[in-house]
Amino acid sequence: MHLLENINYSGPLIGLMAFFAIGLFHPIVVKIEYHFGRRVWLALLFIGLTLLGFSVFLSNILATIVGVFGAGLIWSSFEVRWQHQRVLKGQAKRNPNRKYGDEQN
């Protein structure tokens, strides 16, 4: 019993939250690019930076979880732009209802 009292669960919890954030943000990036294009990257960056800034005022584990999600949003802001490039190259699905800048008129 003494061994179980000294276990620190924050490492596995943070790892699971990072795994969850990666799994959550990947399909969100694909859907955001499909519906809105790359123009929302700045909003994702702003929200991510805000969460990172807010995390410094929270307690240890909550600060880490909010920081992980903030960093995930910051990464997603770059990933939306990269996803847009993949769409233009034909490596990802295009939204047929949206105009892309690479089309010839």
C-alpha positions, 0 to 999 in steps of 0.5 A: 500500500505504501508504494501506491501512495507515492505514485505520481499520476500527472505524467500518464495524465499529461501523456493521455491528454496530449494523445487526446489533443492530437487525435482531436485536432487532426480531424478538426484541421481537415474539417476546418480547411474543407469548410473555411479554407486557410483563412482561420489559421490566425484565429486558431493561433490567437486562441492557442496563444491565449490558452498558453497565456492563461495556463500560467495562472492555473494549478499544476495539472490543469495548467499543463492540460490547458497548455497542451491544448493551447500548443495543439491549437497553435500547431493546428494553425500551421497545420491548416495552412499545410492542409490547404497546400495538400488540397491544392496538390490533390493530396486531400479532398477539395470542397466543390462549393469553394473556389481555390486560387489555383483554378484557371478561369 
